[in-house]
Amino acid sequence: MEAIVCASHGAMGSLLWKLGALLSDEYKLLSSVKVDMMFLKTELEVIHAFLKKMSEVEDPDEQSKCWMKEVRELSYDIEDSIDSFMFSLGCESNSEPRGFKGFVGRCLNLFADVKTRHWIAKKIKRLKCHVIEASNRHGRYRVDDAVPRLSRTSIDPRLPALYTETTRLVGVDGPRDKLIKLLTETEGKTTQLSVLSIVGFGGLGKTTLANEVYRKLEGQFDYRAFVSVAQKPDIKKILWHILCQYRCRECGSNEVWDERQLINTIRQFLKDKRYFIVIDDIWSTSAWRTIRCAFPENNCSSRILTTTRIITVAKYCCSPHHDHVYELKPLDAAHSKSLFFNRIFGSEDRCPLHLKEVSNGILKKCGGLPLAIITVASLLVTKVITKEEWEKMLKSIGSALEKYTDMEEMKKILLLSYNDLPYHLKTCLLYLGVFPEDYEIKRDRLIRRWIAEGFITTEGGKGMEEIGECYFNELINRSMIQPVGTQYDGRADACRVHDMILDLIISKSVEENFLTLCGDENHKLVQQDKVRRLSINYHARDDIIVPTNMIVSNVRSLTIFGYAENMPGLSNFLLLRVLDLENRVVLEYNYLRHTGRLSQLRYLRLSSRRITALPEQIGDLQNLQTLDLRWTRIKRLPQSIVLLRRLTCLLVNSLELPEGIGNMQALQELSEIEINCHTSVSSLLELGKLTNIRILGLNWCIIDTNYVTKIHADSLVMSLCKLGMLNLRSIQIQSYHSCSLDFLQDSWFPPPRRLQKFDMSIDYYFPRIPNWMISLEYLSYLDIYLAPVDEESFRTVGDLPSLLFLWISSREAKPKEGVIVSSNGFRCLKEFYFTCWEIGTGLTFEPGAMPMLEKLRIPFNAHGVCSLHGVLDFGIWHLSSLRHIQVEIICHGAWLKEVEAVEESVKNAASNLSDELFLDVRRWDEEEILKDGEHKLEEEEFSSYDSKHNSLLRNSSGRCSMAGDEETKG
């Protein structure tokens, strides 16, 4: 297991790993150096244990905080020193393998001569002195380990929610009535015990909502109880409270009962009664498992309502009925305004006009979080009602968690979730503070940055990307971040951070000197001795100047949004691990001239249309793992790129393969590479040497049908066959030209059996499903152009056992009357998009077809619909799991009554499905609906129109929002 860097421990874990490698017996050290290094390692291990212990204390005293900060900073400095002198002496040879053996191998050369040994001895002795000084200071002032800060008696922050008057609540009626319906709609159908879970992050009003449901259902059950669990539950006390609420005589004051006696007593009492129990604020499945034992399955239509911040806990509580999870959403704009103005003025109408605009800014910052709205409103009530005072409040909301005692309750509630995180997730969460407010943070970009920073450790044979995604998903699961663009497989493509959570993140990051922000108007720049991670937002303010007394030579991560003339030069940041420059317009090549000196750089992302080339020195970045150039206008990669032996991810915008690409053995993702008639055959063949490639994106630009094309096609297929037998999981083939892919029809053999995604965007249609595709048992995503499309095609694709997402584009169908989708196949399909605008084409779903389908997009030609016997039978109502349907009606050449007939038929069909169904009916070319006196298109005319518009309509169909892709194709 590799060591990691984290917010609470600094670089201590990584440092100890490196010191252990240097003390390896594989080479000899000067005896004095070895003694000093052993002392250093032993002393740091003790300090590391202290940091681990203190990180478990929720609120350590000030002395402990100072000591933690000192040793944390010391760990960073020591690691920086070791990394720097090792690289300066040529220890980072790129010929050495990766991992522990590679590290040791690179260290062997370090002690080759006497000069080097004595130079290292001085360095180690100096570092030893720093550690001794820190240890002596710790002993001198007698810092007691793990002493929590003395404070007033803690009051349960949920108590006010239980006693809020109903008349003061806003936006509760809808969710309350929905929950009551879910709790009671099964009555008469089943008498079994049913559990429903409310889930959402802190401050959304879960307790308030559950309490409202509890009040509303009074009198409908024989017995009721409402209990809160909390983070560190006292199970015996919880069970006792349940028993006492029943006024059971056996409750008395017999507090010597253990958990088992309490459970048995409650079960005996409830065994023949219809009961309703609210279990509020559950934090773990283990707590629920024990509490659940107290409630018998008595077939009396009993109900349990739970609340939690954690999605997996919510699902576990109501398992196996995961559809019984109710996700509580933030208040919408109207309810937010109502709650805000009611608290301050009594009603929205009484708000002065000059405060309306600043009020909108305040509410945007609160993000629909009821607790935040109420807290800010309570602060404003105490202030003079002037625009100036309210604008001050808007600007200070970011730091209000620290400044105002009235914010203490909200901070406590948010801290409950933060303190419940393990330390590695705390680190990953705090790192989100580098991104501006309301920023959409792409999942893969974030995970790659986490890896480059050293936040992720390998475990259980999993790769770092896989573990990083587990961390990302767990933060969503714990309601700490909000998922964006949920894809067909349930994975979120990106995330956002609620403003109040972001304020907490920045507060904790500044406290631990984890992040330093420049340009954030809501948070004052706090000067630190040394900056470790710097984020500059020129979008917020273009006049930002990094203070001259800010020590930036130790910065590990530099993120810049926007551009200014006085941007700090890269020559000041020689210890960077992460460099992320996001400016779509202004940033130029000249800014990158010192990039080759960033010896520790692991992640480089450039986003500027003015960057047209990379410096040749890019090949010197021997630690580089990710190079993202998609948003630049770089025409050609420098030849030195092939020297980057540790590069795992290369993302470019349609660039040619460099000669020697086969040397980049660590590559796992390569996209998007252009293949044209000038691409060398040797490069195409070397592509097959990249044995670790998992994701491959190609831009096929060969149009000619001559001998050159055949050589290129055969070479590509040869490489694809090699990659398919190894690790290839995803391939995307696109083109901006009319190119043929005939060479892929039957030549990919043996087939890529582990392929999970095949995605094409090219003006070429396979005449049938390729033979090699039929046996892909792991294929979950298929986007294919097919002409003609027929029922045999659907049967073939429907037999793919893992298929979750399917998009078929065609220009003709057989038979022309339409295609029937049978009940056989497509057992797992979640999303289906179909593009075919040919006259008379439609899909009809048989009963039982696509039983798991949740999203559907289909077109329908209104042209000629009146000849279809007046009734349109799509069979959509047979799709029992459908949650989202988009129907695109092509109006070209159709009468208005035909268009309306299609719309009416679709709406009627959708009305037979779930109340939760989202129906989106769109008209294409509405302005070309026929008017009285105009003639109908002949079939040949319509076919010509179809051929011309098919691609445009396909790419305008909102794929990005529905399928969750990072960018719309084409």
N, C-alpha and C positions, 0 to 999 in steps of 0.2 A: 504494500500500500504506500503510495507516494504521499509525502507531507503536503500540507496546505497552508495557505495564508488566510487569516480571518480577522474580523474587526476587533474582537475582544483579546485575541492572543498576539496580534501583529503577525510578524513573519517567523515567530518562534518555532513552529512546527517544521517549516521549510528549512530553517537554519540548522536545527538539530539533525535533520536528515543529511544535510551537506557536511556538517562536521563529522558525522559518523562515517561518511564516505572518505573523507580526508584521513581519518584515523585507521583506515583499512590496512591490513598487513601486506597488501599487494605491492607496496613500495616502502622505502625507508625514509624516515624523517630525521632531522637533527633531534637529538634526545631532548634538548631544552624546548624545542618547538612542540614535540609530542607531549611533553609534560604540561606545557601551557595550554595546549589544545584540549587535553583530557580534562584539565581543571575547568576550562571554559565550558566544555560540554556538560560536565557534571553540575556546575553552578547554574547553567541555563536550564537544565532539566528540572532542578528544584524550583526555579522561577516559573517555568512553564506549568508545573503542577499548581503553583500558587494562582496563576492566571486562570487556569481551568476551574479551580475552586471558587475564585471570586466571580467568575462569569455566571455562576449559578445563583449568586446573591442578587436579588432584584434591586436593592437600593443600598449599595455599600456606603460607608462613611467617607468623608472628604479625604482623610489621610490615605485610606485604601485606594481611592480613586487616583490620587497623585502618584502613588507607588505603581499602580497598574499602568498609568500613562507613561511613566518613566521607563519601565522595563519593556513596554510595547515599542516605544520609539527606539530604544536601544537595540531591539531585535532587528528592526528595519535597517538601522545604521550598520550593524555587523554584517548582515546579509549583503547589503550594497557594497561594502568593502570587499568581502570575499569574491563576489561576482566581478567586481571591477578589476582587481589585481589579477584574477585568473584569466580574464579575457585579454588584458593588456600584455600578458606574457605568452599569448598564443595558445592558451590551454583549450580554447573552444574549437578544436579541430573538427571539421565537418565529416571527416572520414570515420570518426568513431561511431559506434552504435548508440541508440538512444537508451534511456533508463539508467539504472544504477551502474551497470557494467560500463556503459558509455561515459558516465560521469567519472568513474574511477579511472578509466582509460585516459581521459583528458587530463586528469590530475597527475598521471605518471610523469608527463613531460614537464610539469611545473617545477619539479625539484631536480632538474637535470644538472644544474651546476651550482657551485658554492655560492656565487653571488645571489642567485635567486633564493637559496635557502636562508641566507642571512637577512635578505630583504623581507621575506615572509616572517621570519622570527621577530623582527621589529614590529611588523603589523600585528601579529598575534599578541605580542606582549602589551601593545597599546590597547587592544581590544580587551585584554584581560584586566587591565587597570580600570577601564570604564565599568566593567561588570563588578569589580571589587568595590569601587566607589558607590555604586548603586546599592550593593548588598549592605555595606556599612551604614549608609544613610537609612536604610530600612531598619536595621538594628538599633541605630542611634535614637530614632524617634519612636521605637517600639510600636510599630503598626501592627495591630491585632488583625489576624487573618479572618476574613469572612464575617466581619461584624456589621450587621445591617444598621442603617441609620435609625436613630431613635425618632419616633414620630407620634402624632396623636393617634388615638384609637381609630382604626380604619372603619369607615361606614360603608356598608354594601351599596355600591353605586346603582344597583337595580331597584332599590326601594322606592324612589319617586315614581318609577314607571307603574308600580302596583297600585298607587294611590292617586293617579292623575284623574281628574274629573272627566267624564266622557264628553262633556260639552266643550272641553278645551282641545280635544283631539281633532286632527285634520288628516284626511286621506286614509283613514282606518276602515271606513265603511265597506269599501270594495273588497279589500283583502279579507276582512272579517267575514263578510257574507260568503265569499268564495270558500274559505276554510270550513265554515259551518256546513255548506253544501257538501263538501268533500267528506266531512265527518258523518253526515246524516244520510247521504244519498244511497248508501248500501243497505239502509234499514229495509227490511222486508225481503231483501235478496239473500242476505247472509246474517247469521247471528254470531259469527266469529269475532273475536277481539281484533280491532283494527288500530294501527298506529300511524299517525301522520306527523311529519317533521317540518318545522319551519327553519330555514337556513338563511344566513346573511351576515355581513360583517358587523362589528360593534357599532352601536349608535343608530342602527336602522329602525329600531323600535320593535324587535322581536318579542321582548317581554311584555310591552304594552299591548301588542296585537294579541298575544296568547291570553293575556288577562281579559281583554275585551271579549274574546270567544268564550272564555270561562264564565264571565258575567252573563253573557247572552244565553248560554245554555243552562242557566240556573233553573232547577225544577224539572228538567227533562231526564235526570238520572237519579238513581237511588242514593248514590253517594258520590261526592266530588272531593278532590284534593289538589292543591297547588303547592309545589315545592321547588326550590332552587338548588342546583347541584354545586356549581362553582368549579374553579380550576383544580383545587386540591380538596376533593370531596371527603367529608366525614360521613361515610355510608351509614353508620349506625345512627347518627343524628338525623339524616334524611329519612330513613325508615321510621324513626321515632316520630318525626313530624307528620308523616303520612298517617301513622296509626292514631296520633292524637287528634287529627282533623276529623276522624270518624267518630270521635267522642266514645270510643270503645272503653268499656269499664276495665278491661284488662290492661289498658295503657297505664292508668294510675301514675305512680312515680317510680315504678320499678326500673330504674336505669341500669340495673346490673345485667339485663338481658344482653345477649350477644346478637350479632347480625342474623344468625340462623333462627333464633327464637323469634325475633321480630318479623322475619319473612314468613315463618310458619303461622304466626298470629294474624298477619295481614291476609294471607291466602285463605285462612279459615274463615275470616270475617267477610271476605269478598266472594266466596265460592258460589253463592247463589244470588248475587246482586249485580245490577247493571250500574257500572261505575264509569266516571270520567276523571282522568288524572292528567294534570299538566306537569311535566318535568322540564323545568326551565334551565337553560344554560349548561348543557352537557358538553364536556370537553374531551371525553375519551370513550372508546367502545367498551373498555373494561368496566368503567363506572356503570354504563348502561346495562351490561350483562348482569351485574349483581342486582341492580335496582329492578330490572325486568323480572327477576325471579319472584318478586312479591305479588305479581299480578297474574291470577289464574285464567286459563282459557275456559270460560264457563258458559259459552254459547248464550250470553245474555245481551249481545250487541253492545258490549262495553267499548270504550274509546280511550286512547292515550294520545296526547299532543305533546311533542317535544320541541325544544328550541336549541339551536347550536350555531356556532360560527363555522363549523367544519363540515364540508360536503360529505366526506366519507362517513363521518359519524351519523349524519342525517340519514344516509342511505342504509347504514347498518341498523339504525333504530327501527326502520319500517320494512326491513328486508323480509321476504323477497320482493315486496311491492315497491320498487324504486320510483314508480310514478306517483307515490304518495309523499314525495318531497316537494314542499312549496318554497320556492326561492323568492324571498322578499326583496323587492326592488326599491331604489331610492324614490322619493317623492317626485312627481312631475313638476313642471314649472308653475302651473296654476296652484297646486296644493302647497308648494314651497312658499309662494307669495302669500297665500292665505295664512299659513302658520306664522310666517315672519311678521306680517303687518298686524295680525290679531294680537300677537304678544306685545307689540310696541304701542299700537294706536287703538286697538280694539276692533278695527276693521281696515280693509285695504283702502276703502273710500276716503279715510281720514288721513292718509299719507300725503304730505305736501308734494306738489308737482316737482319742485326742485330736488327732491330726494329720490325720485323714481329711478333715474339713471344709475346713481351710485348704489341704490338698492339692488338693481339687477347684477351689478358686479359682485356685491357681497353674496347674493344667492348663488351665483355661478361658482364662487369659491366654496360654498357649503355643499354644492353638488347633490342636493336632495337628501342630505343626511339630517333627519329630524333633530338629533341631539346637537349637531353643529348649529342648525338654524336657531334653536331655542337658546343655546348658550350665547351666541352672538347677539341675538335680540335682547337677552337679559343684560348684556354689557351696554348696549346702546340706550336702554331705558334710563341708565344712570348718567347719561351724558347729555349735554346741551344739543337740542335738535337743530343742528346747522349742517350745511353741506360739508364744511371744512372738517368738522368732527367725524362725520361719517366717512369721508375720504381717508382720514387718518386711520380709522378702524379697518377699512378695506386694505390699506397698505400694510397694516401691522398684523393681519390675521395669521400670516405665516409664523410670526414669532410670539403670537398671543398665548400659545400653550405654555411658554415659559414666563411671560410677563404678568398675566392676570390670574389672580386666585380663583376668579369665577370660572376659569377654564379647567380647574383642577379635576372636576368630575369627568369631563370629556377625556382629558389626558389619561386618567385612570382606566377608563373603559377601553381606550385604544391600546394602552400599555398591557392590558391583560392578554391581548392577542400576541403582541410582540414578545412579551416575556415567556409565553408558552412555546415559542419557536426554539428548536435546537440551535446551537451556536453557528453551524454552517449555514442554516437558513436565515438567521439574523444577518449574517454577512452578505448573502446574496440579495436580501431585501434592501439593506442599506445602500447597496451599490446602485439601486434604481434612482437614487438621488442625483446622479450625474445628468439625468435627462430633465428637460424643462417641464413645467406644469402642462398637463393635458397632452403630453407627447405620446404618440402611439409607438410602443417599443416592440420591435420585431423579436420574436422568440429566438430564432437562430442567431441573430446578431448578439443578443444578450448572453446566450449560452457560450458563444465563442469568446466573448469578453471575459466571462467568469473563468473559463479555462485558462486564458492568457494571464489572468491575475493570480492564478494558483488557488482559487477558491474550491476547486473540485478535486476529490480524491478518487482513485480507481478502487473498485471493490467488487468482489464476486464475479470476476471475469467480464464485467460490463465495461464498455468504452466510456470515455469522459462525456461525449455528446449525449449518450443515453442517460447517464447519471444526471447531467445538467438538465435534461428535459424532465427527469423525475423531480428535481428541485423546483423547476418552474411550475410544474403541475401541482406540487404540494403547496406552493404559495397561493395558487388559485383555490385549491381545496380548503385552505385555511382562511379564505376570504380576505387575504392581504393585498392581492392585486385583482384587477377585473379583466376577464378574458375578452379578447377582441377577435372577430373572424373565426369562429369555431368551424372546423372543417368537417368533412364527411366522416372522418374517423374519430371525431370527438376531440381532436387536438386543437388548441387555440393557436392561431397563427401569430398573435401578438398580445400585448396587454397594455393596460393603462393603470395608473395609480391615482386613487381618489385624493383630492387636494389635502384633506385632513390627515390621511395616512402619510402623504408626502411631507407635510409639515413635521410629523413625528419622526420620519426618516431623517430629515435634515437636522432636526434637533439632536438626535442620537449620534449622527455622523459627525457633527461639529464637536460634540462632547468627547468623542473618542479620536478626534483628528483623523477620521477616516476619509472624509471628503472636504474639499474647499471649493466654494461656489463663487464665481464672479459674474455680476450682471443680473442676479436675481433681486428684483426690487422688493420682494416680500420678505427677504431674509438678509439681515445685515452681515456683511463680510466680517468674519471673526478671524483676526490675525493669529496664525499659528507659528510656532518656532520653525518648523519644517513642514512643507506641504507634501503630502503623499499622493493624492489624487486630485487633479485640478479640472474643473469644468467651467468653461467661459461661454456665456451666452450673449453674443453680439446682436442677436435678434431683439433682445429685450432692451439693450442699450448699446449703441455703437461707439460711445465715448469712453468705454471701460479701459482703464489703464491698470495693468497688474502692478501693485505697489512695489517700489524699488527695494524695500526692505523685506519682501517676501522671499524666503529661501526656496527656490524651485529646482535646485540641482538634484534633489532627491525624489522628484515627482516620478511616480510609476505609471500614471495614467493621465493622458491629456486628451480632453474632449472639447472641441470648439464648434459652436453653432454660429453660423454667420461669418462676417468678415469685418475687419477694421484695418486701417493703415498701420496702426501701432501694435499689431499682433506680435506676441513674443516669438522670437526665433527658435528653431528647433535645436540650435547649438547649445541652448541653455538646459536641454532636457535629455542628457545623454544616458540616463538610467531608465528610460521609458520602457514599459512592457506593452502598453496599449496606446496607440495613436489613432484617433477617430476625428477626422476633419469633415464637417458637413457644411458645405457652402456650394450651392448649385451653380453659381454664376461667376464670382469674382476671383477666387483663389487660383493662383497661377503656379506653373512649374517651378519657378525660381524659389518658391517657399520650401521646396523639397530638397534643395541642394545638399543639406546636411543629413539626409535620411540614412545614408550608408554608415554613419557614425553611431547609430542607435543600436549598439551591439546586443542589448537585452530585449529588443522589440520582438513581440510574439503576435501582435494583432495590428494590422494596418488597414484602415478603411479610408478611402478618399472619395469625396463626393463634390466634384466641381467640373462643369462643362469646359472650363478653360484649361484644364490639365490635359495635355495631348501626348505626353511622354513621361516615362519614368527614368530616373538617373540610372546609368549602367551599374552604379555602386549598390543597387538593390540586392545584387547577389552576395553582398557581404553580410546580409542579415541572416546569419546562420541559425538563429533561434526562431525565425518567423514561422508561424503556424497558419495564419489566415491572412490572405491578401484579397481585399474586396475593391474592385475597380469598376463596378457596374455603372456608376454614375459619372464617369469621366469620358473624355473623347480620345482616349489613348488609341492610336492606330496600330501600334506594333509593340509586342513585349520585348524588352531588352534580352539579348542572348544570355546574359548572366542569370536570368530567371531560373534556368535549369540547375543552378548551383544550390538552390534552396531545398536541401535534402529533407528538411523537417516540415516543409509546407504540407498541410493536410487539406486546405481549402483554398482554391483559386477561382474567384468569381470575376468574370470579365464580360465585356459587351461585344460579342461577335468578333473575337480576335483569332488570328491564325495560330495553329499549333507551332511552338518553337522547335527548332532542331534540338534533339537531345532530350525531349520530353520524357523519355523512358528512364532518365536518371532520377526523376522526382517520385521515388518509390513510396513516399509517405502519403501521397495524394489520395484523399478519400472522396472529395467533391471537386468536379471540374465542369464549369459551366460559364458562359456559353461560347463554345469554340466554333469558329467558322471553318467550313471545308469547302474550298473552291478548286478550280482547275489549276491554280498555282500552288496549292498545298502539296508538299512533297510526299511521295508514297512512303518514304522511310519514316516520316513523322506519323503517318497513319498506322504503320505497322508497329511503331514504338508505343503507340497508345495501348496496345495489347499487353505491354509489359507492366502497366500500372495495376498491379495485382490487388491493391487495396481499394480501388475505386468502387464507391457505392452509388454515387449520384453523378450522372453524365448528361450534359446538355449540349446539343449539336445544332448548328445552323448550316443546313445542307444547301449549298449555293451553286451546284454544278447543273447547268441547264443542257449542255450539249449531249448528244447521244452517240458519241464517237468512241474510239478506242481509249482515249484518256479517261472518259467517264467510267468505262468498265474496269480499268485498273484501279481507280480510286474506290469504286464501289466494292470490288473484290477485296481490296486492302482493308477497308472499313469493316466489312463483314467478318473478315478473318480476326480482326482485333475484338470485335463485339463477341464473337464466339468464345474467345479466350476469357474475356471479362465476365461473360455470362456464366461460365463454369465456376467462377470464383465468388466475388462479393457484390456484383452489380445488383442494386436494388431498384434503381429508378433511372429511366432514360426519357429525355425529351428531345424530339426532333422537330425543328421548325424551319421555315424558310419564308423569305419575303418575295420569292420568285415562284414561277410555275416549274417545279422540278419533279422528277419521277423517283418513286421509291420502289419500283418494280423489283429491284435487287433484294428487298427485304421480304418479299412475299413468301418464299419457301426456303431461303438460303441460311437462315439462322439455326444452325444445327451443330452440336446439340443445343436444344432450347435453353434459355436462361431461367432455370427452374426456380430460382429464388427471387426473380423479378417481382416487385410489388407495384410498380407504377410504370405505365406506358402512356406517354402524352405526345400527341402530334398536332402541329398547327402549320399546315402546308396545303397548297392548292393541288393536292393529289388524293385520289380516292382508291383504296384497295378494292379490287373486284369482289373479294370475299374475305372472310376472316383468315389471316395467315395461319398456316398449319402449325407453326411452332408455338402460336399463342394458345392453342387449345389445351395444352398440357400444363399451363402455368397455374399451379395450385395455390400460390401465394399472391397472385395478382389481385390487388384491392382497388386500384384506380386505372380505368381505361378510358382514354379519350381518342377516338378513332374516326377517320373519314372513310366512308364505305358507300359504294355505289355499284349495283343497286342494294338497297336494304330490304330484306324479306324475312319471313317467319323463320326460315332456316338459320339466318344470321342470329336472330334473337334466341333460338334454341341453343345454338353453339355458345354464345356468350353467356347465356343463362346457366350453363353447366359449370362455369368457373366458380369454384366453391368459396373463395374468399372475397368475391367482388362486392365492394361497398359503394363505389362511385362509377357511373357510366355516362359518357357523353358520346352519342352517335350523331355524326353529321352526314347527310346524304343529299344527292340531287335528284334521286328517283327512288321510287318504292315499287315493289311487286307484291301483291297486285295493286293497281292504282287506286282501287277503292279503299285501301287501307290495310294495316297490318294488325293482326290479333296477337296480343301478348298473353300467352297461356299461363296456367297456374303452376306449370312445371318450371323449375329453375328459379334463379334470382332469390335464393332463400335469405341472403344477408344484405341485399342491396338497400342502401340508405338514400342515395341521391341518383336521379335519372334525368338527364337533359337530352332532348331530341330536337334536331334541326333538320327540317326537310320541308321546303315550301312548295313542292310540286302540287298541281291542281288535284283535288280529290283525296290527297293523302291525309290520313289520320291514324291514330292509335286507338284500339279498343282493348280494354283490360277485362280478362275473364275473372269470374269469382275465384279468389285465392291467389291472384297474380301479385307478385312483388309484395309479400306479406309484411316486410319490415320497412318499406319505402316511406321516407319522411318528407323528402323534397322532390318536386316534379316540375319540370319546365317543358312545355310542348307548344308547338305552333298549330294553328288551324287556318286554312284558307277559306275565307267567307265567300270567295268567288265560286258561284255555282251551287251554293248550299241549298237553294230552294228546290233543286232537283233531287235532293236526298230525302224525299218522302216527308219533308216537314219536321222530322224529329231527329235529333242528333243523340246517339247513344254512345258515349265515350267509355262507360263502365268505370268512371272515376270513383264512384261510391264503393267499388269493391276494394279500393286501396285503404284498408282499415287503419293503417298507422300514419297516414298522410297528415303532415302538419303545415306544409307550405306548398302552394301550387301557383305557378306563373304560366298563364296562357297568353300567347302572343297571336293576335288575330291580324292576318294580313288583309288589308282592305282594298288593295289595288284591283280595280276592275270589278268590284262587288257593289251590289245595291245596299243602301243603308239598312233595309229590312233584313238582309242576309247577315250583315254584321251584328245587328241587334239580336237576331235569332241565335247566333253562336254564343253571344254573351249571356243571353237568358238561359240557354241550355247548360252552360258551364256553371252558372250561379245556382241553378236548380240542383245540379249534381253535387256541388260542394255543400249545399245546405243539408245533405243527408249524412255528412261526415261530422267530425268532432267540433265542438264549440270553439276549440283552440285553433282551428284551421285558419291560416292566413291566406287569403285569395288575392292574387294580383292579376288583373286582366288588362292587357295593354293592346292598343291599336297601332299597327304599322301602316304608314302612308294613308293616314286618315283623310288627308286633303284630296286623295284620288278616289274617294268613294263616288260611284256613278250617280249622276243626277238624271232626272227625267229627260228623255230625248237622246241620251247618250247610248252608244252601242256597247255590247259586251265584248270582252277580249276573246279572240279565238284561242284555242289551246296552244297553238304554236307560239302566239305572241306571249302568252303567259309563261311558257317554258323559257323563252328568251329572257324575260324579266327575272324569272327564278334564278337562272344561271348567273346573272349579273349581280344579284343582290344577296345571294345565299351567304357568302363569306362575311359581308358587311353586317348583316343581321345577326349572324352567329356571334361576332365579336362585340356587338353592342348590347348583348343580352344580360348584362349585369353579372357576369361570371365571377368577377372579383368578390362581390359581396356574398354570393351564394356558395361558391365553391371554396372560398377562403384562400385563393392563390395570392401570392405576393403582388403579382402584376398581371393585368389583363393581357392575354395573348394577342398578337397581331398588332 
